[in-house]
Amino acid sequence: MRKIASLIALATALVPMFVGTAKAERREGIEVSKAAQAVDFTQSIDMSGYASFSAQAVYSDGTPSAAFSATSGKKSTATLTVVRNDVGTAKRADLTITISSNGATALAGAVVTLNGKTFTAGSDWTVGSSSVASAKSLSDAIDATEQYRATYTFSGAQTWAVITASVTETGTLGNGYAASVSTSAITLSRSTFLGGEANGVIHIGTVTLTQGVDWTDGATTALTAKAISDAIMANMASIVVSTYASSVVYATSTINEATKYSIDGPSSLTVSQVFNGAASDISLADDTISTTSHRFTTGMAILYTTTTPNVSIGGLRDSVTYYAIRSDANTFALSDTSTGAVAGITLNLTTLPTITASTYTFTPIALATVAGSGFFWQASDDNTNFSTLSTVSYSSVTYAMPSGGSTIWDFGSYPYKYLRVNFKGPATGGIALTVRMYGKKD
């Protein structure tokens, strides 16, 4: 796609100059200056009122001597590594109670205390004919309370049974609840309830993603990573985009700058923050490149190259010559041809790398003239119809490059109202040109 910009006017300075003479004649001057003219131009000068005048042209290679680099910037990024596939599944704090002996003496009046709540053999639960029967009775007693849930398991002809006791609510509420027993016939896996986790919640900036609402854990860490990545895309695509590989989720900001979004999540995730971005010298919105004092003029040939990593700006090709469209001293656009540059036909810059910063080099191509490079004079009475001044006195100039030069003309008594300088640009590079005209005013 191409965008047609407004026609860019060639920069021309007209500076009055005054020179005194011994005869006290009023003599004035006009100056036409071009810093690094790269394409053809014409400049019409109103010479009415001048009785006679002379002109001097000074010219040299005006091509910028140095290349400059621009960076694509890079987008802030973060990683979320899924350590355990059940990242968001809520869990109850729990512990295990093992009845290792079923002797009537060992269990008579035995007390199990769970966070201040007591379960006493003979009153709250019954010592059965086996450890399994006793475990079932104690498990049922614990499970009948409002605060706890319990199940029991045993295997084959074993002489012990294990009760898993957990608090009723999922989350971290029961973590740290104390537990104790009054007899060595009953043992605890630990003295406190632990392991409770709330539903998995991931915060990225100000957005909250919740397991069971925004994503559902998968059967593997990779499937859980995919679920989280999909949730980020569904809820945050305007500021962060996401991809995943195996068990790692990548969250990348949508803009190239030093944006920082904080991330936190459950213990089953290892996360980094969204940061380390860098601003770009390339504007996709305006199709421009920025640098300080680039010195490119409209129509100047520029070689575009990329460096490691070799990722081009979308819309440009590596090691191709383009032509500058000067926006201001620090900004320019590009066109396919010099005539397109003069017409303001701007190349559309479409994409930049997403994560890793890339560097691009813009090198002005050295001055090279073609047949006819130079300028000649034309004259007119109406500033519309011009004729070429081809006499010896008004001969045209062919640039003696790269050394440059100077030419002087004496127009004497000039019979026309307007004078026009016609500039024939070089093949590449730019010419610094100053034409000064000094004349006697009537």
C-alpha positions in Angstrom: 0.0 0.0 0.0 1.3 3.5 -0.8 0.2 6.8 0.7 0.3 10.0 -1.2 1.6 12.8 0.9 1.4 16.5 0.2 3.8 17.8 -2.3 7.0 18.8 -0.5 8.2 22.2 -1.5 11.9 22.6 -2.2 13.6 24.7 0.5 14.8 28.0 -0.9 16.2 31.0 0.9 16.1 34.5 -0.6 18.4 36.7 1.4 18.8 40.4 0.6 22.3 41.6 0.6 23.6 45.2 0.3 27.0 46.3 -1.2 28.2 49.9 -1.1 30.1 51.5 -4.1 32.4 54.5 -4.5 29.7 56.2 -6.6 27.1 55.7 -3.8 25.0 53.7 -6.2 22.3 51.6 -4.5 23.3 48.0 -5.3 21.4 45.0 -3.9 21.8 41.3 -4.0 19.6 38.1 -4.0 20.9 34.7 -2.9 19.5 31.3 -3.9 20.9 28.5 -1.6 20.6 24.7 -1.7 22.2 22.7 1.1 22.3 19.3 -0.7 20.1 19.5 -3.7 19.5 16.0 -5.1 16.8 16.5 -7.8 16.0 19.0 -10.5 14.5 22.4 -9.6 13.8 25.8 -11.0 13.9 29.1 -9.2 12.4 32.2 -10.7 13.7 35.6 -9.6 12.0 38.9 -10.1 14.7 41.2 -11.5 12.5 44.2 -12.3 14.0 47.4 -11.2 17.6 46.3 -11.8 19.5 48.4 -14.4 22.3 45.8 -14.6 23.7 42.9 -12.5 26.1 40.1 -12.3 25.9 36.6 -10.7 28.2 34.1 -9.1 27.5 30.4 -8.6 29.5 28.4 -6.0 29.0 24.7 -5.9 30.4 21.6 -4.1 29.5 18.1 -3.0 26.8 18.5 -0.4 26.1 14.8 0.2 26.1 13.8 3.9 29.3 12.0 4.7 28.1 9.5 7.3 25.4 6.9 7.6 23.2 6.7 10.7 21.4 3.8 12.4 17.9 3.6 13.6 16.5 0.9 15.9 13.1 -0.8 15.8 13.0 -0.7 19.6 11.6 -3.7 21.3 8.5 -4.8 23.1 8.4 -5.5 26.8 8.0 -9.2 27.5 7.5 -11.6 30.4 7.4 -15.3 31.0 5.0 -17.4 33.1 6.4 -21.0 33.6 3.8 -23.6 34.6 5.6 -25.7 37.3 2.5 -27.8 38.1 -0.4 -28.4 35.8 -3.1 -27.7 38.5 -2.1 -24.0 38.6 -5.5 -22.8 39.5 -7.3 -25.7 41.2 -8.4 -24.7 44.7 -7.2 -27.0 47.5 -8.1 -27.5 51.1 -5.6 -27.5 53.9 -5.2 -31.1 55.1 -3.2 -33.6 57.1 -3.3 -37.4 57.6 -4.2 -39.3 60.8 -3.0 -43.0 61.0 -4.5 -45.5 63.4 -1.6 -47.9 63.8 -2.9 -50.0 66.7 -6.5 -51.1 67.6 -5.9 -52.3 71.1 -8.7 -51.4 73.4 -6.3 -50.2 76.0 -4.3 -48.1 73.5 -7.4 -46.4 72.1 -9.5 -46.1 75.2 -10.4 -42.5 75.7 -8.0 -41.5 72.9 -8.4 -37.8 71.9 -7.7 -36.2 68.5 -7.7 -32.4 68.6 -8.0 -30.4 65.4 -7.6 -26.7 65.9 -9.3 -26.8 69.3 -12.0 -29.2 68.2 -11.7 -32.6 70.1 -12.8 -36.0 69.0 -12.8 -38.5 72.0 -13.0 -42.2 71.7 -16.0 -43.7 73.4 -18.1 -40.4 73.1 -17.4 -38.9 69.7 -16.2 -42.0 67.9 -16.1 -45.8 68.5 -13.1 -48.1 68.9 -14.0 -50.9 66.5 -13.0 -54.5 66.1 -10.1 -53.5 63.8 -8.0 -50.4 63.0 -10.1 -50.0 59.8 -13.3 -50.0 61.8 -11.9 -47.5 64.2 -10.6 -45.3 61.4 -14.0 -45.3 59.7 -15.7 -44.3 63.0 -13.2 -41.4 63.6 -13.4 -40.4 59.9 -17.2 -40.2 60.0 -17.1 -38.2 63.2 -14.7 -35.6 61.7 -16.6 -35.5 58.4 -19.9 -34.8 60.3 -18.6 -31.5 61.6 -19.2 -28.2 59.8 -15.5 -27.3 59.8 -13.8 -30.4 58.4 -14.1 -33.1 55.8 -12.6 -36.6 56.1 -12.1 -39.9 54.2 -10.2 -43.0 55.2 -8.3 -45.7 53.2 -6.7 -49.0 53.9 -5.1 -51.8 51.8 -5.6 -55.6 52.0 -4.8 -57.2 55.3 -2.9 -54.2 56.7 -3.3 -53.6 60.4 -3.6 -49.8 60.1 -5.8 -47.3 58.3 -5.2 -43.7 57.2 -7.7 -40.8 57.5 -7.2 -37.7 55.4 -8.7 -34.8 57.2 -9.2 -31.4 55.5 -10.8 -28.1 56.3 -14.2 -27.5 54.7 -13.3 -24.4 52.6 -10.8 -24.3 49.8 -8.0 -21.8 50.0 -5.4 -20.8 52.5 -7.9 -20.5 55.4 -6.9 -23.7 57.2 -3.1 -23.5 56.7 -1.5 -23.5 60.1 -4.4 -25.0 62.1 -2.9 -27.0 64.9 -3.5 -30.8 65.4 -2.5 -33.2 68.2 -3.3 -36.7 69.5 -3.2 -38.1 73.1 -1.9 -41.6 72.3 1.0 -43.2 70.4 -1.5 -45.6 68.7 -2.6 -42.6 66.6 0.0 -40.6 64.6 -0.2 -37.4 62.5 1.5 -36.6 59.3 2.3 -33.2 60.7 1.2 -31.0 63.6 -0.5 -28.4 61.4 -2.9 -28.3 58.4 -1.1 -27.2 55.3 -1.5 -27.2 51.5 -4.6 -25.0 51.2 -4.7 -22.9 48.0 -7.3 -20.6 46.6 -8.5 -20.6 43.0 -5.5 -19.7 40.9 -5.4 -15.9 40.1 -3.0 -14.2 37.8 -2.6 -10.4 37.9 -1.1 -8.7 34.9 -1.1 -5.0 35.4 -4.6 -4.1 36.5 -6.2 -7.2 34.9 -7.1 -10.3 36.9 -7.4 -13.8 35.4 -9.0 -16.5 37.5 -8.9 -20.2 37.1 -12.4 -21.6 36.5 -13.6 -18.2 35.2 -11.0 -17.1 32.7 -9.2 -20.4 32.1 -9.4 -24.0 33.2 -6.4 -26.1 34.2 -5.3 -28.8 31.7 -4.2 -32.4 32.3 -0.6 -31.4 31.6 1.6 -28.3 32.3 1.6 -27.7 28.5 -2.2 -27.7 28.3 -2.4 -25.4 31.3 0.1 -23.0 29.7 -2.1 -23.0 26.6 -5.2 -22.2 28.6 -3.5 -19.3 30.4 -2.1 -18.0 27.1 -5.6 -18.1 25.5 -7.0 -16.3 28.5 -4.4 -13.5 28.2 -5.3 -13.1 24.5 -9.1 -13.1 25.2 -8.8 -10.5 28.0 -5.7 -8.3 27.3 -5.0 -8.3 23.6 -5.1 -4.5 23.5 -2.0 -4.2 25.7 -0.4 -7.6 25.9 -0.3 -10.5 23.4 0.6 -14.0 24.3 2.1 -17.2 22.9 3.2 -20.4 24.6 5.8 -23.1 24.0 5.6 -26.3 26.0 5.0 -25.2 29.6 6.1 -21.5 29.2 3.7 -18.6 28.5 5.1 -15.5 26.9 3.3 -12.2 27.5 4.5 -9.4 25.2 3.4 -5.7 25.3 1.8 -4.4 22.1 3.9 -1.3 22.0 7.7 -0.8 21.7 8.7 1.1 24.8 9.8 0.5 28.3 6.4 -0.4 29.6 6.3 -2.4 32.8 3.3 -4.5 33.9 3.6 -6.4 37.2 2.7 -10.1 37.2 1.9 -12.4 40.1 0.2 -15.7 40.4 0.0 -18.9 42.5 3.0 -20.7 43.7 2.7 -23.2 40.9 3.7 -20.5 38.5 7.2 -18.9 38.1 6.8 -15.5 36.6 8.9 -12.5 35.5 7.6 -9.0 34.9 6.7 -7.3 31.6 9.5 -4.9 31.1 12.8 -4.2 29.2 11.1 -2.5 26.3 12.7 0.3 24.2 11.3 3.1 22.1 11.5 2.8 18.3 13.0 5.3 15.8 10.5 4.0 13.2 6.9 5.2 13.2 4.5 2.8 11.6 1.7 5.3 12.1 3.4 8.0 10.2 5.7 5.9 7.9 8.7 7.9 9.1 12.2 7.4 10.4 13.7 9.7 13.0 17.3 10.6 13.9 19.0 13.8 14.9 20.1 16.0 12.0 20.0 13.4 9.2 20.8 16.1 6.5 18.9 14.1 3.9 17.1 16.2 1.3 14.1 15.2 -0.8 15.0 12.9 -3.6 18.4 11.9 -2.2 19.4 8.3 -2.8 19.8 6.2 0.4 21.0 2.6 0.8 18.9 0.7 3.4 20.5 -2.3 5.1 19.7 -4.4 8.2 22.0 -5.8 10.8 21.8 -8.7 13.2 19.2 -10.0 13.8 18.5 -9.6 10.1 14.8 -8.7 10.3 13.7 -6.0 7.9 11.1 -3.3 8.5 7.9 -4.4 6.9 7.6 -2.6 3.5 11.3 -2.3 2.9 13.9 -4.8 1.5 17.4 -5.3 2.7 20.2 -3.7 0.6 17.9 -1.7 -1.6 18.3 2.0 -2.6 15.3 4.2 -1.6 14.9 8.0 -1.9 14.4 10.4 1.0 11.3 12.6 1.6 12.5 15.2 4.1 9.9 16.0 6.8 12.1 18.1 9.0 15.7 18.2 10.2 15.2 15.0 12.3 12.6 13.1 10.4 12.2 11.6 6.9 10.2 9.1 4.9 11.1 7.0 1.9 10.0 6.5 -1.7 10.8 4.0 -4.4 12.1 6.7 -6.9 13.4 10.2 -6.8 10.4 11.4 -8.8 8.1 9.6 -6.3 9.9 11.4 -3.5 9.4 14.8 -5.0 5.7 13.9 -5.5 5.4 12.8 -1.9 4.7 9.1 -2.7 5.6 7.6 0.7 6.4 3.9 1.2 4.1 2.3 3.8 6.1 0.9 6.8 4.0 -2.1 8.0 5.7 -4.1 10.8 8.6 -4.2 13.3 10.1 -7.1 15.2 8.1 -8.1 18.3 10.6 -8.9 21.0 14.3 -8.5 19.9 15.5 -5.0 18.9 16.8 -4.7 15.3 19.1 -2.0 13.9 18.8 -0.5 10.4 21.4 1.6 8.6 20.6 4.4 6.2 23.6 5.4 4.1 23.6 8.3 1.6 25.0 7.2 -1.7 28.0 9.1 -2.9 27.7 11.9 -5.4 27.7 10.8 -9.0 26.8 13.2 -11.8 25.1 12.4 -15.2 25.4 14.1 -18.5 24.0 17.6 -18.3 24.3 17.9 -14.5 24.6 21.6 -13.8 22.3 24.6 -14.4 21.4 27.2 -17.0 19.6 30.5 -17.2 16.3 31.4 -18.7 14.5 34.7 -19.1 10.9 35.9 -19.1 8.8 39.1 -19.1 5.7 37.4 -17.7 7.1 34.7 -15.3 5.3 32.1 -17.4 6.9 31.9 -20.8 10.7 31.5 -20.5 13.4 31.3 -23.1 16.9 29.9 -22.6 19.8 32.4 -22.5 22.3 30.6 -24.7 24.8 33.4 -25.6 28.4 33.1 -24.4 27.8 35.6 -21.6 25.0 33.4 -20.2 26.5 29.9 -20.7 25.3 27.0 -18.7 27.5 25.3 -16.0 28.5 21.7 -15.8 29.7 20.8 -12.3 33.4 20.0 -11.9 32.9 17.3 -9.2 34.0 16.3 -6.7 36.2 19.3 -6.3 33.4 21.8 -6.9 33.9 25.3 -8.3 32.7 28.8 -8.9 31.5 30.6 -12.0 30.8 34.4 -12.5 28.6 36.0 -15.1 28.2 39.7 -16.1 24.6 40.2 -17.4 25.2 43.9 -18.0 22.0 45.7 -18.9 19.4 43.0 -18.5 16.4 43.5 -20.8 14.0 41.0 -19.0 11.8 41.2 -15.9 12.4 37.7 -14.6 15.4 35.4 -14.5 15.2 31.7 -13.8 17.8 29.3 -12.6 17.3 25.8 -13.9 19.1 23.0 -11.9 19.9 19.6 -13.3 20.4 17.3 -10.4 23.1 14.5 -10.0 22.4 10.8 -10.4 23.1 10.3 -6.7 24.1 12.4 -3.8 23.4 16.1 -3.4 25.0 19.3 -4.5 25.5 22.3 -2.2 24.8 25.3 -4.4 24.8 29.1 -3.7 23.9 31.6 -6.5 24.4 35.2 -5.6 23.1 38.0 -7.9 24.2 41.6 -7.4 22.6 44.4 -9.3 22.2 48.1 -9.6 18.7 49.3 -8.8 17.0 52.0 -10.9 
